[in-house]
Amino acid sequence: MEKIYTLCPLDNNDNEFFYELYNDVLVQNNAISFDALPQTRSIVQERINRWMNSKIDKFFCIKNLENEPMGIAQIFNVEYSNRKCVVGLLLQGKYTQKGIGPLVLEELVRIAFYSMNLRKIEAKIHESNIPSIKMVERLKFTREGVLRESYYNNGQYEDILLYGLLKDEFKSNH
C-alpha cells in the first residue's frame, strides 16, 4: 500500500493548525484531554514548545503528501527504566475514518519497539471512542483495565479503558 502520510518533527510553522486542532470540539470529544476548551494560542504554543524540546518523548505532526498537517502523533510518558510508553494520536475530522489512524498507530508502535527499544506500549481511550477502541484491538492491544468514571466528557463521567501491547505480541502478529 502506498504511504499516504508522513510523520514530521513538530515545527512552529504548524502552530495555527495545532491551535485549531486543540480547540476543535469534535476532535477533543475523542481525546482524553484534561484541558478545558477553549485553549489559548499561548497555551498551545507552550505545549508545542515543550514537546519540541523533549529529550525523551516523541511528538510528530502527521502530514499528507501535499505537506499539509492532518494531526499529531505522540509517544509520551516514556519510562526507560520500565521500557514502556503511552501512544496517542489526534486527527483533524476530515481525515478520520479514512484508514490513516491505524497506519499511523502501527508506525508509532514500530518506532517505540524498534527505534526506542521499548517492550510495552499503553493506550488510554475513553469508553465512547469506539473507532479508537477498534483500532487498537485490530493491532492486538489487550484491554488491561478500566479507570471507572475518570473522564468528564459531554456532561457525563466516562470510564477510561486501558490497553497494552507487548513487543513479543506485536512481533508474533506482524
N, C-alpha and C positions, 0 to 999 in steps of 0.2 A: 504494500500500500504506500502510495506517495505521501510524504510528510506534508501536512497542511498548516503547520505552525512551527515556530521556533521558540526556544527558551532563551531569553536575552538577560544580561545583567540589568538590574534596576538603573534607571537613568533619570535625572531631574527633568529631562525634556518630556517625560511622561507624567509629570505631577498633576496636570489638569485632568488627565484620564483617571488617575487614581483617586483624585478628589471626587469625580463623578461616580466612579465605581463604589467608593465607600459611602456615598450618600444616596445610592440607588436603593430604594426600599425593597424592590423585588430581589435584588442581589443579597441584601442584608437579611432578608427573611430566610434565606437558605444557608446563611453563615452563622457560626457561633461567634458572635461579636459581642464583646462586653462593653462597647462604647455606645453611648446614646447618639441618635441622629437628631439634628444634622451635625456633621463633623466639619469644623472649620478648615480652611486651606492650611493654616499654620499647624494644626494638629496632624493633618495628613502628611504635610511636609516633614514634620519632626519624626513621624513614624517611618517614612520612606528613608530619611537620612540615617536613622538608627539602623534600619535594615541594611542599607548600603554599606555601613561601616562595621557590620557584624563580622567577626573573625571566625565564628563557629556556625551559625545558622546560614542557610542559603535561601535567597529570595530571587525570583525570576519574574520578568514581565513576559507573558505569553503573547507573541505577536503573530499575525498572519503573514502570508508570503509577500504582501504589499508593505510589510513593516509597520502595520497599524496595530496598536495594543488591543488585545482581546480580554486580558485578565491577568491574574497574578497567581504564581505557584510558589509554595513555601515548603521548606524543610526546616523545622524550627524545634525549639526545646531539645536541642541535641544534647545528649548525655554521653560523652565518650567513655566515661567510666563504666556505664551500663550498656554501651554500644546500641543506643536506641534514639529515636526521634519521633516527632509528630509531623504528619504531612497535611497539607491543605491546599485548596485551590478555589479561586473565585473567577467565574467567567461572566462577562457582560451578557445581559439577557439575550441579545440576538445571536450569541454563539453557543447557547445551551441547546441540549438535545440534538446535537449535530455530530456526536461521536468524538468530539475534541477532548472532553474531560477524561475519559478512560485512557486515551493515548498519553495525555499529559501526566496522569497519575502513574501509569506504568513507567514513564521516563523518570519521574521523581523516585520511584521505587528502585529503579536501576542505579540512579545516582547515589542514593542512600546506601544501597547494599554493595555496589561495586567500586564506586569512587571514594566514598566516605568510610567504607569497611564497617558499616553498622550491621547488627544482626536482628534488630527488631524495629518495625515501623508501626506507629499507632495512628489512629484516626478517631476524631470525635465528631459525631454527627447528631443533630437533634432529630427526634423521632419522626417529625413530619417531613423531613427532607428525603423522600422516597427515592428520587433519582440518584442521590449520593450513596444511599444505602445499597442500592442495586449495583452501583459502580464498584464499590469496594468489595462487595460479595462476589462479583464477577472475577475480580483479581484474586479471589480466595482469601481475603481477610476474614478472620474469625471474630465473631461477636464475643467479647470477653466480659462484658458487664454493662451495667446501667447506673447512671447517676440520676436518681429519681428527682423529678421536678427541679432541675438545676439550671434551667434556662428560661427566661421570661421572653416570650415572643408572641406578638399579636394579641396581647391582653390575657395570655394564659401561661402557666408554667408547663414546660415540657421536659421530658426525660432526655438526657444526653446518652447516646449509645456509644460504647467504647469498643473499638475494633483493633485488632492486632494482626500483623503478618510477620512471620519469622523467615529469615533468609533461606533456610532449608526448605520451607514450604513453597516459597516462590521458585526456587531452583527446580524443584520436582514437578512443578506445573508449567514451566516455561523453558 
